Amino acid sequence: MLNCQRDLFSIPRETAYLDAAYMSPIPTAAVAAGEAGVRVKAAPWKMTIASYYDEVEQARQLAASMVGAATDDVAIVAATSYGMAIAAANVAVPPGSAILLMENEHTSHRYVWYDLAQRSGALVDIVPQPADGDWTGAIVSAIRTSSRPIAVVAGTLVHWFEGMAIDLEIVAEAARAASAALVVDGTQWVGAVPFDVRRVRPDFLVFATYKFLLGPYRLAFLYADPRWHEGGRTLEHHSWNRLGGDRSDFYKATVAEFLPGARRFDMGERSDFAVLPIAIAAMELIRDWTVEHVFERLRHLNGLIWAEAENHGLPVVRPRHPTPHISILDIGDRLLPNAAQELKRADVHVTLRGTKMRVSPHVYNDEADIERLFLSLPLR
């Protein structure tokens, strides 16, 4: 199993940071890469046209490798919400059709569909949280029993708030049988859970870099199925997603053709000289570890989290379909009202929402961090 990689991060030993699902720290190598990138802009007279292309394609290739995609299938975008906006601009949503969402879906994967439904005369149908925790069965049942034609199934591999896993292959099969588009938010798991778009074949998959990819804020990647590569509608029009943008006479073409593949969806100013190097350095580490080994490490740590909670007598119930890389423990009334402040004072970092505690370790965590969490947890 992959060992703890704490020495590759600037995390003090006295800090127990267990909140990657909120925002991960970036590795020291990625910090150095970002600092070098800033210096590129400090001396623009040294830049060449390659500065606008080389790292863009390197980042694209690495992002594609995280989800089993081809490099041509990936676009560089600004955020999860940006990628969702591209998906919403392309999928067909006739009046009277339905867009299917899970209850309490993340806002970056929710608001855009309500906006599209309002503009197109469609409806948003919500799949309630199932009492048995089987989100997969609930979504498939909602698709098959809908009284309206399903235009879009907006899904994910793990519910961001409940920590329950969804079998996307089964959901994708049901969506295809209903002739519905499948749009997936991967921000809460890409980099931590093995995934192959060739098995699921979503129409679009968006994933930001600032969580389990250990990367920067304000950067995401969009996978677009090849059927969207020709004629897909982009949100922005600029030289960098067009043929000939690297030519000194790029301005002579009134409207140049798009670059091949999903590059047509690339955001403007995609070649951020500080942000892209951070993402590249972080994804190179994950590539070297392999997502499979990261996954095994996180599954081990999360198993310890549940075991520690039970050993401390907390009234937690393991989900029927848990996601292996995030633990969401409902502690009920055992948490003191000032628990969040007390944990921060102890330099222990998790996310607390009501009675629920989300613990999301990464490769920089070890067993001592988990032990410290439960020793510091303010309980009645």
N, C-alpha and C positions, 0 to 999 in steps of 0.2 A: 504494500500500500504506500502511496505517496506520503512522505514525511511532512511535518509542519514546515512551512516555508517562511516563517516569521523573519528570518535574517535577511530576506529580500525586501522587507518593508521597514519604514521608519516608525514602528509602533513600540512605545516604551513597554518594558516588561510589566510595569504596574498597571497598564491599561488592558482591560478585557473588552475588546471591540467585537461585538457579536451582532452586527447590524448591517450586513452586506446587502440585504434586501431593501434597505433605505438608501445607502450609498457606501460603496467600498472605498478604502484608501487605495492609492495607486502605488505600484512598486517603485522602489528607488531608481531602478533603471529607466522607468517611464518618466519619472521626474526629470532625470538628466536629459532624456530625449526631448522633453518639452522645453527645457531651458535652452537647448541647442536650437530648437525650432524658433524660439523667440528671437534669437540672435540673427536668424535669416532675415527677418523683417527689419532688424536694426541696421542691416547693410544691404539695401535693395539693389545697389549698383553691382553686387556680386551675383545676383540671381540670374538664372537662365530660364528658358521656357520649360525646361525639365522640372523646375521647382513646382510647376502647376500640374504635373502629370505623374511623376514617378511614385511619390508617396501615396497619391490617390489610388493608383492601381495596386500598390503593395497592400494598402489597407483593405481594398475591395477583395483581393484574393484571400487574405487572412480571415475576413468576416465570412466569406463564402465557405471556407473550410470548417467554420464552427457549426454549420448546419447542413453540411453535405451538399452544398450547392455548387454550381459552376460559377466561375468568376463573372461571366457575362450576365448572370441572373441577379446581381446585387447592385443597388444604387446607394449612394452616400447622401444621407439626409440629416436634418438638424435635430430631430427628436422623434419619440414614438408618435406623438400627435401629428407631426408633419407626415410621417409615413402613412398614418391612418387617413389623413386628408387626401393623399394620393390614391389610396384604395377607394375611398368614397367617391372620388372624382371619376373612377373608371367602372366600377361594378354597376350592373343594370338593376335598377330598383323601380319597377313599374308602380303606378298608382294602385292602391289596394293590396299590395304585397306586404310581407312582414320581414323585419330585420330582427334576428334572434340574438338576445344577449343574456348572459347569466346575471342573476341578482347581485347588486352591489359590485358591478364591474368597475375597474379603475377608470377615473375620469378621462384620461388620455385615450382610452379605448371605448368611451361611452358617449361623450358629448357630440362627437362628429356624426354618430348614427342618428341621434335625435334631430340634429340639424338637417341631415339628408332626408329623413323621413318627412319632416315638415315641408321641405322644398319639393319633394316628389309625390306627396300624397300617399305615402306608405305609413305603416305603423311599426312601432317597436314593441315586440313581445318579449317579456321577461320570463326566464326560467327560474322559478323560485329555488332557494337552497333546499335540496332534498333532505328529508329527515334521516335517511339512512346513509347520507354522505356520498352517495353514488351520483356524482355530477354527470358522468358519462351517460349513464342510463337515462337520467332526467333530460339531458339535451337531445339525445336520440329520440326519446319519446315525444318531446315537444316538436321535433322536426316531422315525425311521422304522423302525428295526430293534429297538426295545425289545420285550422279551418280556412286559412289563407295560404296562398303560395308563398314559400319561403324564398326571398331574394338573396339574403346574406345571413350566414352564420358567423358571428363575430366571437371567436373563441380564444382559448389559451391552453397551455399544458398544466398550469397550476393556478388556482384561484388566488389572487394576490392577497386577499384579506383572511381567507379561511384556511389556507395551506393544504387544500385538498387537490389531489392529482386528477387529471382528465386524460383519458385515452384518446388522443387526437386521431389516431388511425381509424378508430371506430366512428368517431364523429365525422371525419372527412368522408368516409364511405356513405354515411347517411345523408350528408350534405349533397354529395354528387348524385345520389339517387333521387334527391328532390330538385336537382338542377339549380342548386343554390351555390353562390360563391362562398368560399371559406377564407376569412381574414383573421390572422392570428397575431396576438401580442406576445412576443417572446422576451420582453425586457426582464421579467422576473426569473428567467431560467437559462437563457442562452449563455453558454460558457460554463455552466454547472451541471447540466443534464445532457447526455448524448441525444442527438436528434438528427434525423435525416429527412430533408424535405422530399426526397425521392419516394419515400414511403407514404408520406402524408399528402403531398402535392397540394398545398394551399395555393390560393390565388395570390395572396400577399402575406408576408410575414415581416414584422417590424421588430427590431430589438435595439434598445439604447445600450451604450457602453459603460455607463457609470455605476452599474451594480455588479453582477457576477462576471462581467468581462474585465473588471479591474481598471477600467479606462476613464476617460475624461467626461465631464458634463458637457452638454450641448453637442452631442454627436450620436447618431444612430445609423443603422443600416436597414435597407429595405430589400427583401427578396421578392422578386416578381416572377411568377410563372412565365415561361417562354411565350405563352399565348398572348401576353400583354406587351411583348417587346415591339411588335409592329402595330402602330396606331394607338398605343397607350397615351393617355392625356397626362402631361406633366403640369406641375404647379408653376414652374418658372421657365423663362426663356432667356438663354444667355449663350455665350460662345463656348463655354466649357462642356456643355453636353451636346455640342454640334460638331460635325466633321469640319476640319480645317481651322478649328479654333486656335491651333498652335502655329498657324501661318501668319507672317507679318502683314499679309493683305486680307486677313479674315473678314474685314469689314466690307469687302467688295460684293460678297454674296448677299443678296437681299434677305433671303431666309435659307440658311444652310440646312442640309439633312442632319437628322439626329445621329449621334454615335450609336454603335451597335448595342443590342441587348438592353438591359435595364438602365444603362447610363443615361438614357433620355430623361430619367426621373431624378438625376443628380441635382442637388440644390446649388444655388449660386454661391460663389466663394467657397466651394467644397474643399479646396486645397489650403485649409487653415494651417499655416506653417507651425503653429504651436500645438494645436489640438491633435492633428493627425499623428505626429510622431509619438505622442503619449499612447494613443490607441494601438499603434503598431507594436510598440515595445511590450505593452501588456498582453496583446494577443499572441505575440511570439512566445512569451512565457507559457501561456495556456497551451499553445500548439506543442511545445516541447514536453510539458507535463502530460498532455492529452486530456481531452474532456472526460474520457472514461476514468482516468486515474483521479482527476479532480472530483468527479462524482462519487467514487468509492470513498475518498477521504471525507467528503461532506456527509455521506450516508453514515459513516462510522461516528462522526462527531454528533450528528443528530440523534443517533441511537443512544449515545451517552446522555444527551439532554433529557430525553424521555425517561431514561432509567434514573437519573438524578432526581427528576421531579417526583417520580413514584417513591424513591427511597426517602425523600423528605416529607412524605405523607401528603402531598398536594392532591387535590381532587381532580386530577386531569384524566381525560379519556383519549386514548390514541385514536386518531381518525381511522375509519375503515379503509379509506384510500388516501393514505398520507403522501405528501410529496417528500422525497427522501432528503432534500437539501435545505428545507426550511421547517422549523417547528413552531406551531402556533398553539400555545397552551392556555386553555381557559381555566384560570385559577379561582374563579368565583369571588367570594367575599373575603378570601384569605389575604389579598393584597391590601396593604395600608394605603390611605388616600395620598400620602406623600411619597409613594414608592418610586416614582420617576425621579424626583429630586434626590432621594436617598441613594439610588443606584448611580446617578451622575456624580454625587459626592464621593462615592466609592470608586469612581473611574471605571464603572461597568456600564456598557452601552448596549441596550436592546430597544425595541419599540413596544410601548405599552399603549393599548387602546381599550379603555374600559376595563373589563375583567380579563382581557386577553393579552398575553405576552408573546410577541414574535421574536424568536431567536434565530438568527441566520448567520452561522459561521462561514468562514472561507478558509483557504489553505494557510493563512497566517495564524489561525487559531490552533490551540492545543487543548489537551485535557484539563490543564490547570485553569484555563479561562472559564471552562464550563463549571468546574468545581467552585471557582470564585463567585460566579453568578449566583449560585444557589446559597452560598454562605452569606452573600451580601443582600439577598432578596428580603425586603422588609415585609414581614408576614404577621398576621394576627395569631 
